[in-house]
Amino acid sequence: MVKVSVIVPVYNVEPYIRKCLETLTKQTLTGIEILIIDDGSTDRSVDIVKEFIQTNNNIKYYKKENGGLADARNYGLLYATGEYIAFLDADDYIQKDMYKLMYERAKELDSDIVECDFYWKYPKKYKIDVGEKYFEKKEALEKARVVVWNKLYKRKLIIDSKITFPKGLQYEDVEFFYKLVPHIDRISFVKQPMLYYIQRKNSLISTHNKKVGDIFTVLDNVILYYKEHKIYEDYKEQLEYTYTRLLLCSSLQRICKIRNKLLRKELLNKTWISLNEKFPCWKQNKILNTEKNMKKTYMLSVNRFTYKIYTLLFKIF
């Protein structure tokens, strides 16, 4: 019986894939299948994968035309047979007990999703990312870290919900997770960092270009999904808060780093207009106005005047 299927998209990650596969093939959990999705690599990544295939019969290799990260993950879902599914990026690596501890927690509590903490791995330092616990669906929209690679997902959950990753868009994790939230019944945690999230300059998320603007499409897709399934009003408070937080925090900081002045100005204007047209009363959001912290204080301080000041500060720092 396959307990966990690990989907690993591979595209020109020659400097990283060996470390990723070494930690994957040394997992202490038995019953793992490793699905390598070659997304049209042109470097020696596949040669390294084939080295591991010779000595590891739980690695399955699939080749496809280049379609991007989301498309490769969706392709892997077609072939995954495990009771649970994990997604691992080929430039990251994990501790040897990660999937054992997460699978045991999943079985113990019959969890739909199990989440762990992780390390931000910089060239000369580590930073531990410790997430908040959340136990209800609405709380997940408010507090969850939407990255997919620090979680186990019950395969039945993904199959029954028919949720897939949006092809061709950055922030694909955001759309996938937020669409999945209404279908989740039980969430559990292994509160220790077990994955190393490698920070490299040329990664998709660190590249400040027009793809940063995909956040508007992704968030609109999420809101449309909730409306089409007639659950929007039930989650409106959480969706409004999430929309505000993403646009005024992480997305805004990335937009401010765009070097193209015209594109930067266009996306900054779009951020302010989109937020205030979609949620004109966002400052009255209940979540934003309770349990205040530094991030919420900053968000509440944003107005037409301070917005321009903050964008200048984000650009500098």
Buried (B, 14 or more C-beta within 10 A) or exposed (E): EBBBBBBBBBBBBBEBBBBBBEBBBEBEBEBBBBBBBBBBBEBEBBEBBEEBBEEEEBBBBBEBEEBBBBBBBBBBBEEBEBBBBBBBBBBBBBBBBBBBBBBBBBEEEEBBBBBBBBBBBEEEEEEEBEBEEBEEBBBBBBBBBBBBBBBBBBBEBBEEBEBBBBBBBBBBBBBBBBBBBBBBEEBBBBEBBBBBBBBBEEEEBEBBBEBBBBBBBBBBBBBEBBEEEEBBEEBBBBBBBBBBBBBBBBBBBBBBBBEEEEBBEBBBEBBBEBBEEBBEEBBEBEBBEEEEEEEBEEBBEBEEEEBEEBBEEBBEE
